[in-house]
Amino acid sequence: MLYDNKIRLVGAALPRTGTVSIKTALKIIGFGNCYKMEELFQKPKDLPYWLSVFEGNDIPFSQLLNNYDAILDLPGCLVIDKLINYYPNAKVILTIRNPEEWYNSIINTIYPTVYMPVHNNIPIFEFIRKYFFDEFLKNSIKDKDKVIKVCEDYYNKVRDIVPRKNLLEYNVTEGWKPLCEFLGYDIPQEVFPYKNTKKDFNRQTGNHKTFNQ
């Protein structure tokens, strides 16, 4: 396979781990274009490509990502090993969040939104249901311990497959310093952008259903 070097940053960044904040931060420092789940919603024509990737077909990521410098969040984080193999020179950011906090965020934001009846039979929501909730989370969203184990195993998998010199383990609460030092950018004067809180997400999606955990 010929490797494409356009992507400079691969995000081992599960949803609800600060990916909107990081994407905004990358824009502020002038890093370049970033592909994440919102791009797929804006360009549903990309969905067949991702379906083919998840079905195991060996399709060059450059067909889709040639105009991007970074990729974060879904769907890329679920094929992190393929991305790292395709972009061996890219830096990798592993977004860390307390697994219990992460679980409580997922079950009170993405989960009820994706499973709203109004989203039934919509291809992009079916894609998230199948590959994130059914396959990645092992169809166990109501089993907190099992989902937390999936999260912890993911962190360890990334640590195992990425050379330490290429890896930043990062929590967005750390702000600018570790991110900018890792990427080789000056720290901006602007306050670090903390975005997409649970309240923000549910206001934007119209989700009013929450689960006490």
N, C-alpha and C positions, 0 to 999 in steps of 0.2 A: 504493500500500500504506500502511496506517496503521501507524505505528511504535509499538511497545510499549516502555515505558521501565522495565519491572521489572528486567530484567537490567542490572546496573551494571558488571559485569566479565566480559569475554570473554577466555577463555584461548586464545591461539594456542600451545597447550601440547601437544606431541606426547607420547605415552606414554613412560615411562621418562626424563622430564626433571624429576622432582621434584613431580609433580602431587599425589600423596598428601600430601606435606609441605605444599604450598601450601593444599590443602583444609583440612588440620588447622590451619594457621596462621590461615586466614580464620575458622574457628570460634572460635579463641582470642580474636581481636580483636573478635568479635561482628559480623562482616560480613554474615552471613545464610546462607541455604541455597545449596549448591553442587551442580550437576549434573555428574557424570562417569560413567565407564564402569560403576562399581559400581552406580549407580542403574539402569542398563539391565539388569544381571544380577538386581537385586532386583525390577524391574518389567518383566518381559518383554513385557507388553502395550504397552510403548512402542515395541517393535521395528517394527511396521508403519508407525508414523509416520516413523521414521528411514529405513526403506526407501523410503517415498514421497519424502522429501526427496532422497535419493541418486539416485532415478530421475528427478529434475529437476522434480518438482511444486512449485508455489508455494504452500506451506502455511504459515500464520502460526506462527512459533515460539512465540507466546504460548499456543497450544493445549496445548503440552507444558511450557513453562518459566515459566508465570505465577507459580508459587510459589517461584521460585528467584531469587537475586540474582547468581549467578555460574555460569559453565559452563567446565569445563576438560577437557582430555584427549579421548579418543575418546568418542563419535563426532563431537562438535562441531568439533574441530580440523581435520577433513578437509573441512568446509564453511565454513571461516573467512571467506571472502569473503561468503557469504550471511549469516552471523551479524553481521558488521560492517555490512553494508548494512541489516539489519533493526534493529540497535541502534546507530545512528550516534552516540549520545551516550555510549555505554559506554566505559569505559577498557579498554585491551587490554594483556594481559601476554604477552610473547613469552618463553617459557622456553627459555633457552639452555643447551646442554650441548656439550662437545667432541664433534664429530660421530663421531669414531672410538670414543670411550667409549660414545656413544649406540648406535652400531651393535653393539658387543660386548654391551651390555646387552640390546638387542632380541633378538638371535639366541640369547642364553642364558637368556631368561626367557619373553617373550610367544610367540615363534615356536615353541619346542618344546611349550609348553603348549597353544596353539591347535590344533596339529597332532597332539596325542595321539589315538590311534585311538578312545579312549573318547568323544572329542568329535565324532566324525564324525556328520554328519546332525543335529546340534543347531543350530537356527536362529541363535542368537546367535554361535556360533563360525563358522558359515558366513558370516555377515555380516562378521565381522572378517577372515576369510580373503579374501573377495572385495574389500572396499573398502579395507582397510589393506594387506594383503600383495600382492594381485594388481593393484589399480588404483593406489593411492598409491605403493607401493614397486615398481611396474612388474614384479611377478612375478620379482624379482631378488634375493631375500633372501640368496642365497649369493654375490652379487657385491658385495663390500664397497665398492668404489670407486663403483659406481653408486648404491648406497643412500646413501652419504655425500653424493653429489651431490644426491640428492632432498632430504635434510635441509637442505643449504646453500641450495638453491633455495627451499625453504619459508621459511626465515628471510628471505631477500631479498624474497620475495613479500609477506610481512607488512610488512616495512619500507616497501615501495612503496605499499601500500594504506591504511596507518593514519597519520593525522596525527601528527607527532612529539609534540605536546602530549598526545595520548591514549595514547602507547605507552611501556611500560616493558620494556626488555630485561633479563631477570633470570635469574640462576643462584642456585639455592637455597643455595649455599655462602655467599652474601652475607648471609644471615640476615634479621633483622627490618627494619633501617633503610631500605633502598630500597623495600621493599614497603609499609611503613607510611607513609612519606613520600608515596609515589605515591597511596595510597588515602585519605590524610588521617586516619590513626588514630595514637593514641599507641603508642609501643613498649612491649610488655608486659614485665613483670619475668621472666616465664617463659622458659626456654631455648627457642630455636627448635626446632620439632619435625622432626627429620630422620627420615623414615619410608620404609618399603618398599624397603629395600636389595635387591640381587639375592638375597641369602640369605633375606631375609624373604619375597620373592615366591615363590621356589621351594619354601620350606617350606609356604606357604599353599596353593599350587596342586598340590603333589605332583610337580613337575617335577624330575627327576634327570638330565636330559640336557643336556650343555653342549657347546659348540663352541669349540675353540681357534682364536683369530684372531691 
